[in-house]
């Protein structure tokens, strides 16, 4: 089993509200699960962006309504660093 880490997270009220809304909207079991899912998704977005791929939003390929821009990535480090 992977090693687990415990930490405290201080959020402004607005972010706590967003976290609670996501908890309810996604049916996640806990705030931890919401954060874990968010981290997985952010990691995937950053990886795709780093490879030069663009991330589009739309109902299907013929109805693209927007693009997700990942700001302030800076230089990405390899997992070994």
C-alpha positions in Angstrom: 0.0 0.0 0.0 1.4 3.4 -0.9 2.6 5.6 2.0 0.0 8.2 3.0 0.7 11.7 4.2 -1.4 13.9 6.4 -1.4 17.7 6.2 -3.5 20.7 7.2 -4.9 22.8 4.5 -6.1 26.4 5.2 -8.6 27.7 2.7 -10.4 31.0 2.5 -14.2 30.7 2.9 -14.9 31.0 -0.8 -12.6 28.0 -1.5 -14.2 26.0 1.3 -17.6 26.7 -0.3 -16.3 25.5 -3.7 -14.9 22.4 -2.1 -18.3 21.7 -0.4 -20.1 22.3 -3.7 -17.8 19.8 -5.5 -18.3 17.3 -2.8 -22.0 17.4 -3.2 -22.0 17.7 -7.1 -19.6 14.7 -7.6 -20.9 12.4 -4.9 -17.4 12.0 -3.5 -17.1 10.3 -0.2 -15.0 13.1 1.4 -13.2 16.4 0.9 -10.0 14.3 0.6 -11.5 12.4 -2.3 -12.5 15.7 -4.0 -8.9 17.0 -3.6 -7.4 13.7 -4.8 -9.6 13.8 -7.9 -8.7 17.4 -8.6 -5.0 16.6 -8.3 -5.3 13.7 -10.7 -7.1 15.9 -13.2 -4.7 18.8 -12.8 -1.8 16.5 -13.3 -3.3 15.2 -16.5 -3.9 18.7 -17.8 -0.4 19.8 -17.0 1.1 16.8 -18.7 -0.9 17.3 -21.8 -0.1 21.0 -21.9 3.6 20.3 -21.4 3.5 18.0 -24.4 2.2 20.9 -26.5 -1.4 19.6 -26.6 -4.4 21.8 -26.4 -7.4 21.0 -24.3 -10.8 21.8 -25.8 -14.3 22.0 -24.3 -17.4 21.0 -26.2 -20.3 18.6 -26.6 -18.4 16.7 -29.3 -15.6 17.4 -31.7 -17.8 19.4 -34.1 -19.1 21.7 -31.4 -16.0 23.0 -29.6 -17.0 25.9 -27.3 -13.8 26.8 -25.6 -10.3 25.9 -24.7 -8.8 25.2 -21.3 -5.6 27.3 -20.8 -3.2 26.1 -18.1 -1.5 29.3 -16.9 1.9 29.7 -15.1 3.3 26.3 -15.7 6.9 27.4 -15.8 9.5 24.9 -16.5 8.4 21.4 -15.7 10.8 19.1 -13.7 11.2 15.5 -14.3 9.9 13.1 -11.6 13.5 12.3 -10.7 14.4 15.8 -9.6 
